[in-house]
Amino acid sequence: RVLKKPTSAIDALKLLPVKRSAVLRDGVVLRIMEHKGTREALMAQERGEISEPGCGSCAKLCGPWTECVVFPSYFKGSCANCH
């Protein structure tokens, strides 16, 4: 299923250069095109800023990705894993 109308976050993120590959935790599979929030999170993971130290959820290895990455203008301050 293809997204018909991108969100404002997707529009903003696609203008930025990709900084890294989004590395999934072992055993995680994403269906990127099925949910706008997942696509936003993937794009933020690839283009945002690595948060040092990571958030509490990332410290507990929650979320699909191995790094805690934020995109400050979106997601109300949460990282891509928490989004």
Secondary structure, DSSP 8 states (H G I E B T S, - for coil): ---SS--HHHHHHTTS---S---B-TT----GGG-HHHHHHHHHHHHSEE-SS--HHHHTT-SSBSS-EE-TTSGGG-BTTT-
